[in-house]
Amino acid sequence: MDAELLNLLVCPKTKRKLILAPPELIDELNGQISDGKCTNIGGEKISDPVEEALFEAEGKVIYLILESIPVLIYENGIILTK
């Protein structure tokens, strides 16, 4: 993801800065997805593996990047369990 764009992105709810999710967080999330234990804030089950995501560390919310486009809709965010 372009560094300039990344510097502009914030959580749609808290307005806190978003950062790229580290590989270990993506791996953990994909483990939850493969176990069938991952839903977004809106209650929809996540079934496709994640390649990239943005992370709002203070609020523990992760936002998926799909086809190089950040999906910054709060209901589509995923609350991290750890």
Backbone bond lengths (Angstrom), bond angles and torsions (degrees), N, CA, C in turn:
res aa  C-N    CA-C-N  psi(-1)  N-CA   C-N-CA  omega(-1)  CA-C   N-CA-C  phi
1 M - - - 1.443 - - 1.527 108.40 -
2 D 1.306 115.43 142.23 1.449 122.86 -179.34 1.536 110.47 -61.83
3 A 1.329 116.88 130.45 1.466 122.07 -176.59 1.530 112.03 -62.77
4 E 1.327 117.51 -37.46 1.467 120.23 178.77 1.519 111.26 -63.61
5 L 1.321 116.23 -44.11 1.464 120.62 178.45 1.523 110.27 -64.50
6 L 1.314 116.30 -43.94 1.462 120.65 -179.32 1.535 111.30 -58.17
7 N 1.325 117.29 -36.99 1.467 120.83 179.39 1.519 112.99 -66.27
8 L 1.331 117.98 -19.10 1.458 122.01 -178.54 1.524 113.67 -93.46
9 L 1.326 117.26 -16.68 1.463 120.50 -172.01 1.523 112.37 -82.11
10 V 1.336 115.13 134.04 1.459 122.23 178.75 1.522 109.69 -134.32
11 C 1.315 115.66 160.03 1.461 121.53 175.80 1.534 108.36 -62.59
12 P 1.330 117.76 132.23 1.464 119.64 -179.21 1.526 113.94 -65.50
13 K 1.317 117.80 -20.45 1.472 120.33 -179.52 1.526 112.04 -94.80
14 T 1.332 116.39 -51.78 1.466 120.43 -173.42 1.518 113.27 -92.75
15 K 1.322 116.49 -18.21 1.479 123.40 -176.13 1.528 112.31 67.07
16 R 1.329 116.85 18.36 1.463 121.04 175.69 1.521 109.54 -81.97
17 K 1.319 115.69 152.63 1.460 122.88 -178.94 1.529 111.18 -61.38
18 L 1.318 115.61 142.10 1.459 122.03 175.72 1.522 109.42 -104.34
19 I 1.327 115.49 145.77 1.460 121.64 176.50 1.528 108.23 -126.89
20 L 1.323 116.07 161.12 1.470 119.28 176.23 1.520 109.46 -66.82
21 A 1.301 116.14 134.58 1.466 120.91 178.37 1.526 108.93 -69.49
22 P 1.333 117.36 133.35 1.458 120.27 178.95 1.534 111.20 -69.60
23 P 1.332 116.65 157.04 1.470 120.59 -177.64 1.525 114.09 -54.33
24 E 1.333 117.90 -37.29 1.464 119.43 -178.79 1.531 111.27 -66.87
25 L 1.312 117.82 -32.20 1.460 121.11 176.62 1.533 110.52 -71.22
26 I 1.322 116.68 -39.51 1.466 120.97 176.34 1.523 109.62 -62.70
27 D 1.336 117.07 -42.71 1.469 121.25 178.56 1.535 111.04 -61.79
28 E 1.328 116.45 -43.15 1.462 120.74 178.97 1.532 110.72 -62.73
29 L 1.318 115.77 -44.41 1.463 121.17 178.94 1.526 110.71 -62.72
30 N 1.324 117.19 -43.52 1.465 120.78 178.67 1.527 111.66 -64.81
31 G 1.316 117.47 -31.54 1.462 120.63 174.50 1.523 111.16 -64.16
32 Q 1.328 116.56 -42.89 1.457 120.74 177.83 1.535 110.66 -65.52
33 I 1.325 115.84 -38.02 1.469 120.02 178.54 1.526 110.16 -64.45
34 S 1.334 116.73 -45.95 1.468 119.34 -178.31 1.526 111.89 -67.59
35 D 1.338 117.10 -25.92 1.464 121.22 176.03 1.525 112.32 -82.03
36 G 1.343 117.01 -3.64 1.462 121.08 -179.17 1.513 113.79 74.95
37 K 1.347 116.78 21.76 1.461 121.00 -174.04 1.526 112.90 -112.37
38 C 1.315 118.16 26.93 1.458 119.69 -175.64 1.529 110.54 -124.56
39 T 1.319 115.22 122.18 1.463 121.35 174.13 1.521 108.41 -130.35
40 N 1.326 115.37 155.89 1.458 117.92 176.20 1.523 110.01 -85.58
41 I 1.317 117.05 177.41 1.457 122.31 -177.73 1.519 111.03 -60.06
42 G 1.322 117.18 -33.38 1.459 121.73 178.49 1.518 113.91 -75.69
43 G 1.342 118.02 -3.70 1.459 122.18 177.25 1.514 115.57 93.66
44 E 1.335 118.23 0.70 1.465 121.08 178.85 1.524 109.99 -80.31
45 K 1.325 115.32 137.79 1.460 121.11 179.10 1.527 109.61 -72.79
46 I 1.315 116.47 136.09 1.461 122.72 175.70 1.526 106.65 -96.13
47 S 1.332 116.48 123.63 1.462 118.79 -176.57 1.523 113.58 -121.32
48 D 1.327 117.95 -17.15 1.465 120.43 179.88 1.518 110.42 -92.72
49 P 1.336 117.32 139.16 1.463 120.08 178.33 1.530 111.03 -60.77
50 V 1.312 115.27 151.37 1.460 122.68 -178.09 1.523 109.20 -100.77
51 E 1.335 116.22 134.25 1.461 120.64 176.18 1.524 111.27 -101.95
52 E 1.349 116.08 -38.33 1.458 121.36 -178.60 1.515 109.11 -141.08
53 A 1.324 115.22 150.00 1.456 119.35 177.43 1.518 109.40 -157.97
54 L 1.316 114.73 161.73 1.454 122.30 173.68 1.512 108.06 -108.74
55 F 1.322 115.66 149.46 1.447 121.88 -170.43 1.514 109.62 -127.97
56 E 1.321 115.91 130.38 1.465 121.92 175.14 1.524 105.40 -108.10
57 A 1.312 115.79 93.99 1.463 121.90 -168.11 1.524 114.22 -59.77
58 E 1.318 118.07 -43.75 1.459 119.82 -175.35 1.524 111.82 -66.14
59 G 1.318 117.17 -37.96 1.455 120.95 -177.85 1.507 114.13 -94.01
60 K 1.325 117.02 -5.38 1.463 122.00 178.77 1.524 112.86 61.46
61 V 1.329 116.21 40.49 1.463 120.77 178.09 1.525 108.38 -116.99
62 I 1.326 115.26 138.88 1.452 120.91 177.07 1.531 108.09 -118.03
63 Y 1.329 115.35 137.42 1.462 122.27 178.87 1.519 108.44 -116.46
64 L 1.315 116.44 130.21 1.452 121.26 -177.53 1.523 111.21 -74.43
65 I 1.324 114.73 151.29 1.453 122.80 170.02 1.522 105.22 -111.28
66 L 1.318 116.70 114.70 1.463 122.12 -177.86 1.524 109.78 -114.40
67 E 1.324 115.79 122.85 1.456 122.26 -178.74 1.527 110.59 52.75
68 S 1.322 116.33 45.30 1.470 125.97 178.39 1.523 113.90 68.61
69 I 1.332 118.50 13.06 1.455 122.45 -179.35 1.530 109.21 -116.95
70 P 1.344 117.53 119.91 1.463 120.20 176.80 1.533 110.29 -67.28
71 V 1.323 116.71 130.32 1.465 121.80 178.81 1.529 106.60 -97.52
72 L 1.326 115.27 93.57 1.459 120.94 -173.80 1.526 111.26 -102.09
73 I 1.297 114.82 56.08 1.466 122.78 173.62 1.523 105.47 -111.74
74 Y 1.337 116.15 121.43 1.466 119.91 -172.34 1.526 112.61 -53.69
75 E 1.327 118.47 -43.79 1.466 121.83 -178.51 1.529 112.21 -62.62
76 N 1.332 117.47 -21.34 1.463 121.76 178.50 1.535 111.86 -90.03
77 G 1.320 116.94 -6.98 1.450 120.68 177.63 1.520 110.90 -70.60
78 I 1.313 114.95 162.49 1.462 121.64 -179.69 1.522 108.11 -119.94
79 I 1.333 116.32 125.32 1.470 120.48 176.30 1.523 107.93 -77.40
80 L 1.305 115.95 127.69 1.460 120.11 179.66 1.520 109.91 -77.02
81 T 1.319 115.89 138.21 1.454 120.54 -177.60 1.520 112.28 -83.55
82 K 1.312 118.72 -16.85 1.470 121.40 179.55 1.490 110.04 -107.43
